[in-house]
Amino acid sequence: MSFLYFVLGSLIIGLLVGKYSSFHFGNLYEVMLYLLIFIIGVDLGKSKGIKEIRELGKIALLLPLATVVGSLMGGLLASFLLGLRIKWALAVSAGFGWYSLTGPLLAQYSTVYGVIGFLANLTREILTILFYPIAIKKIPKELAVSMGGATTMDSTLPVLVKFGGSEITIIAFVHGFILTAIAPFLIPLIIQF
Amino acid sequence: MNIFIPLLAGIIFGYLFRRRININLDKPMSATLLLLIFFMGVEAGRVEINAVDIFISSLTFAVLTILGSLFFAVVLGGRVR
């Protein structure tokens, strides 16, 4: 949770610098983005998540599939409610809670959608932390993992395990791992259309 | 499509050297991320943004993507339980 304060601090300082100064950072933004994407790739490449997917069986693939379809349908509904272009709404929702990827990726094309992508996915993570304990009173705890999207392999995992029990650790990790592998491909793909 | 190049390069590099990469990638990832978000903030600061509209849009997306995920998880996942 403390890293979240650094993230919000960076965003607020950046907003203030952008609003009240005329500093120009050249193409540092793009350099950082490509560097981050490369590091994410290295992390995925050396991860052992694939071995755990095999061990879990059918539910390992069905749950992330449900999260992908459900998130995109939610994004589609949001585009109608808010009057936004479908392409951008789908791209925002394809972040699956991974705000640090979605925001910068979308900001490459549109600053406003970059900020929406960042905040919408950050809010998804926060709402998961707040409402997972309530959701599991109505929905089976392993299925309720889907609300966390890609964050279930790291930032929301401790909350899920605390309230859902240690038996959902692997399913939550694999769910987050698969979505983490999908998001960096799906967001740029949607933006191309 | 540029984004796929560093991503695929990273995945291949990570897979090929998975036994040799012993360093924890959390710290370089966090440092890059904080700088990236700072630069994103700088860009956003230069644009006139209606904070209330952005907040409402973000909240709508967050709630609907969560509800959509839960709905399909119950529909699809409920069959294999």
Chai-1 contact restraints between the chains, C-beta under 6 A:
chainA,res_idxA,chainB,res_idxB,connection_type,confidence,min_distance_angstrom,max_distance_angstrom,comment,restraint_id
A,F6,B,L34,contact,1.0,0.0,6.0,A-B,restraint_1
A,V7,B,I37,contact,1.0,0.0,6.0,A-B,restraint_2
A,S10,B,L34,contact,1.0,0.0,6.0,A-B,restraint_3
A,S10,B,I37,contact,1.0,0.0,6.0,A-B,restraint_4
A,S10,B,F38,contact,1.0,0.0,6.0,A-B,restraint_5
A,L11,B,I37,contact,1.0,0.0,6.0,A-B,restraint_6
A,L11,B,G41,contact,1.0,0.0,6.0,A-B,restraint_7
A,G14,B,F38,contact,1.0,0.0,6.0,A-B,restraint_8
A,G14,B,G41,contact,1.0,0.0,6.0,A-B,restraint_9
A,G14,B,V42,contact,1.0,0.0,6.0,A-B,restraint_10
A,L15,B,G41,contact,1.0,0.0,6.0,A-B,restraint_11
A,L15,B,A44,contact,1.0,0.0,6.0,A-B,restraint_12
A,L15,B,G45,contact,1.0,0.0,6.0,A-B,restraint_13
A,V17,B,V42,contact,1.0,0.0,6.0,A-B,restraint_14
A,G18,B,V42,contact,1.0,0.0,6.0,A-B,restraint_15
A,G18,B,G45,contact,1.0,0.0,6.0,A-B,restraint_16
A,G18,B,R46,contact,1.0,0.0,6.0,A-B,restraint_17
A,K19,B,G45,contact,1.0,0.0,6.0,A-B,restraint_18
A,F25,B,F39,contact,1.0,0.0,6.0,A-B,restraint_19
A,Y29,B,F39,contact,1.0,0.0,6.0,A-B,restraint_20
A,M32,B,T32,contact,1.0,0.0,6.0,A-B,restraint_21
A,M32,B,L35,contact,1.0,0.0,6.0,A-B,restraint_22
A,M32,B,L36,contact,1.0,0.0,6.0,A-B,restraint_23
A,L33,B,L36,contact,1.0,0.0,6.0,A-B,restraint_24
A,Y34,B,P6,contact,1.0,0.0,6.0,A-B,restraint_25
A,L35,B,T32,contact,1.0,0.0,6.0,A-B,restraint_26
A,L36,B,T32,contact,1.0,0.0,6.0,A-B,restraint_27
A,L36,B,L36,contact,1.0,0.0,6.0,A-B,restraint_28
A,I37,B,I3,contact,1.0,0.0,6.0,A-B,restraint_29
A,I37,B,P6,contact,1.0,0.0,6.0,A-B,restraint_30
A,I37,B,L7,contact,1.0,0.0,6.0,A-B,restraint_31
A,F38,B,P6,contact,1.0,0.0,6.0,A-B,restraint_32
A,F38,B,G10,contact,1.0,0.0,6.0,A-B,restraint_33
A,I39,B,L25,contact,1.0,0.0,6.0,A-B,restraint_34
A,I39,B,P28,contact,1.0,0.0,6.0,A-B,restraint_35
A,I39,B,M29,contact,1.0,0.0,6.0,A-B,restraint_36
A,G41,B,L7,contact,1.0,0.0,6.0,A-B,restraint_37
A,G41,B,G10,contact,1.0,0.0,6.0,A-B,restraint_38
A,G41,B,I11,contact,1.0,0.0,6.0,A-B,restraint_39
A,V42,B,G10,contact,1.0,0.0,6.0,A-B,restraint_40
A,V42,B,F13,contact,1.0,0.0,6.0,A-B,restraint_41
A,V42,B,G14,contact,1.0,0.0,6.0,A-B,restraint_42
A,D43,B,L25,contact,1.0,0.0,6.0,A-B,restraint_43
A,L44,B,I11,contact,1.0,0.0,6.0,A-B,restraint_44
A,G45,B,I11,contact,1.0,0.0,6.0,A-B,restraint_45
A,G45,B,G14,contact,1.0,0.0,6.0,A-B,restraint_46
A,G45,B,Y15,contact,1.0,0.0,6.0,A-B,restraint_47
A,K46,B,G14,contact,1.0,0.0,6.0,A-B,restraint_48
A,K46,B,R18,contact,1.0,0.0,6.0,A-B,restraint_49
A,K46,B,I21,contact,1.0,0.0,6.0,A-B,restraint_50
A,K58,B,V80,contact,1.0,0.0,6.0,A-B,restraint_51
A,I59,B,V80,contact,1.0,0.0,6.0,A-B,restraint_52
A,L62,B,L76,contact,1.0,0.0,6.0,A-B,restraint_53
A,L62,B,G77,contact,1.0,0.0,6.0,A-B,restraint_54
A,L62,B,V80,contact,1.0,0.0,6.0,A-B,restraint_55
A,L63,B,G77,contact,1.0,0.0,6.0,A-B,restraint_56
A,A66,B,F72,contact,1.0,0.0,6.0,A-B,restraint_57
A,A66,B,A73,contact,1.0,0.0,6.0,A-B,restraint_58
A,A66,B,L76,contact,1.0,0.0,6.0,A-B,restraint_59
A,A66,B,G77,contact,1.0,0.0,6.0,A-B,restraint_60
A,T67,B,S69,contact,1.0,0.0,6.0,A-B,restraint_61
A,V69,B,F72,contact,1.0,0.0,6.0,A-B,restraint_62
A,G70,B,G68,contact,1.0,0.0,6.0,A-B,restraint_63
A,G70,B,S69,contact,1.0,0.0,6.0,A-B,restraint_64
A,G70,B,F71,contact,1.0,0.0,6.0,A-B,restraint_65
A,G70,B,F72,contact,1.0,0.0,6.0,A-B,restraint_66
A,S71,B,T65,contact,1.0,0.0,6.0,A-B,restraint_67
A,S71,B,G68,contact,1.0,0.0,6.0,A-B,restraint_68
A,S71,B,S69,contact,1.0,0.0,6.0,A-B,restraint_69
A,M73,B,G68,contact,1.0,0.0,6.0,A-B,restraint_70
A,G74,B,L64,contact,1.0,0.0,6.0,A-B,restraint_71
A,G74,B,T65,contact,1.0,0.0,6.0,A-B,restraint_72
A,G74,B,G68,contact,1.0,0.0,6.0,A-B,restraint_73
A,L77,B,L64,contact,1.0,0.0,6.0,A-B,restraint_74
A,A78,B,T60,contact,1.0,0.0,6.0,A-B,restraint_75
A,A78,B,F61,contact,1.0,0.0,6.0,A-B,restraint_76
A,A78,B,L64,contact,1.0,0.0,6.0,A-B,restraint_77
A,L82,B,S57,contact,1.0,0.0,6.0,A-B,restraint_78
A,L82,B,T60,contact,1.0,0.0,6.0,A-B,restraint_79
A,V92,B,F61,contact,1.0,0.0,6.0,A-B,restraint_80
A,S93,B,T65,contact,1.0,0.0,6.0,A-B,restraint_81
A,S100,B,L33,contact,1.0,0.0,6.0,A-B,restraint_82
A,G103,B,M40,contact,1.0,0.0,6.0,A-B,restraint_83
A,P104,B,L36,contact,1.0,0.0,6.0,A-B,restraint_84
A,P104,B,M40,contact,1.0,0.0,6.0,A-B,restraint_85
A,A107,B,M40,contact,1.0,0.0,6.0,A-B,restraint_86
A,T111,B,E43,contact,1.0,0.0,6.0,A-B,restraint_87
A,T111,B,A44,contact,1.0,0.0,6.0,A-B,restraint_88
A,T111,B,V47,contact,1.0,0.0,6.0,A-B,restraint_89
A,G114,B,M40,contact,1.0,0.0,6.0,A-B,restraint_90
A,V115,B,A44,contact,1.0,0.0,6.0,A-B,restraint_91
A,V115,B,I54,contact,1.0,0.0,6.0,A-B,restraint_92
A,I116,B,I54,contact,1.0,0.0,6.0,A-B,restraint_93
A,I116,B,S57,contact,1.0,0.0,6.0,A-B,restraint_94
A,I116,B,S58,contact,1.0,0.0,6.0,A-B,restraint_95
A,L119,B,S58,contact,1.0,0.0,6.0,A-B,restraint_96
A,A120,B,S58,contact,1.0,0.0,6.0,A-B,restraint_97
A,A120,B,F61,contact,1.0,0.0,6.0,A-B,restraint_98
A,A120,B,A62,contact,1.0,0.0,6.0,A-B,restraint_99
A,T123,B,S58,contact,1.0,0.0,6.0,A-B,restraint_100
A,T123,B,L59,contact,1.0,0.0,6.0,A-B,restraint_101
A,T123,B,A62,contact,1.0,0.0,6.0,A-B,restraint_102
A,R124,B,A62,contact,1.0,0.0,6.0,A-B,restraint_103
A,L127,B,A62,contact,1.0,0.0,6.0,A-B,restraint_104
A,L143,B,A73,contact,1.0,0.0,6.0,A-B,restraint_105
A,L143,B,V74,contact,1.0,0.0,6.0,A-B,restraint_106
A,L143,B,G77,contact,1.0,0.0,6.0,A-B,restraint_107
A,S146,B,S69,contact,1.0,0.0,6.0,A-B,restraint_108
A,S146,B,A73,contact,1.0,0.0,6.0,A-B,restraint_109
A,M147,B,I66,contact,1.0,0.0,6.0,A-B,restraint_110
A,M147,B,S69,contact,1.0,0.0,6.0,A-B,restraint_111
A,M147,B,L70,contact,1.0,0.0,6.0,A-B,restraint_112
A,P184,B,L7,contact,1.0,0.0,6.0,A-B,restraint_113
A,P188,B,I3,contact,1.0,0.0,6.0,A-B,restraint_114
